[in-house]
Amino acid sequence: MAWSTRELAQIAGTTVKAVRHYHEVGLLDEPERSSNGYKQYEVRHLIRVLQIRRLSELGLSLTQISSLQSTEENPREALRAIDAELATTIDRLQSVRTEIAALLEHGSPAVLPRSFGAAAHGMTETDRSLIMIYSRILSDDAMRDMREIFTADRSDADREFETLSPHADLATRVRLAEQLAPELGAQYAKYPWLSDPATQSTDRSALLHDQDAVVQLYNLAQLEVLYRAHLLASGQTDERLPMQ
C-alpha cells in the first residue's frame, strides 16, 4: 500500500507542510515516485512521521530528534535532559503565577517588583519609575529598605512636593526643602547607605546613570527642593543658592 503526501499527513494527524519540512531538514527519507511523478509513501514513512510527532510532543526540538537519529546518543539521556529543562520551566511558570496572584491581590502595576505590591497604591508614576530603575542597580537589602520608605505614611510636604510646579517661587522652594529635610535626615540615620548608594549597588556603572534618571523624572523646582533638603539633612551648605 502506498499513500500520497496528503494521505500520509492525514493518517499521521499532521499537515502536508509539516511532512515537507521533515524532508527539508533530513528527518524523513524521500519516497519513491510513481510513473506520474507523485510520491508514494510506505508504512516505514508513516512510522517515522509518527515517531517525529511523538518526540515533538515530549518536548524535543527537530534538531534534537535529528541528533537522536544520526548519532549514537542515548535516547534516555536526551529525555532526561528534556525532563530537567521542563522542570525548570515549570518552576519558572509557577513563580510567574505567584507574582500574578500577588498583583491581582493588590491591584498593583505589573511593572513593579512583587514585593512592592502593597505600596503601589500610594506611589506616584515617578515613584514607580524610580523603583523600576533601582530594582536593576540596588542590592536586595537596599530594595527592602526602599520598600519600607515607600510604604511609610506620606506627609503634607511629600504630597506638596509631588505636585510642585516647575514655576514655584523661591519662598515656596525654600520652605518645602526645610519641611522635607527632617524626614530626609531621619532616613539618612536609619538607612546610612542612602548617603552613598554606591555601597549598595550591584552595578556601579549603572548607578552613574541614576542621576540622569532623577533629572529627567523631576522638574527643576523639585530638583532644587531635593538638593536643598539634602544639604539641610546632611548639615552642608551651598553659598550659590539664594535663601530668599
Beta strands, then each sheet from edge to edge (+ up, - down):
strand 1: 32-33
strand 2: 39-40
sheet 1: 1+ 2-
end
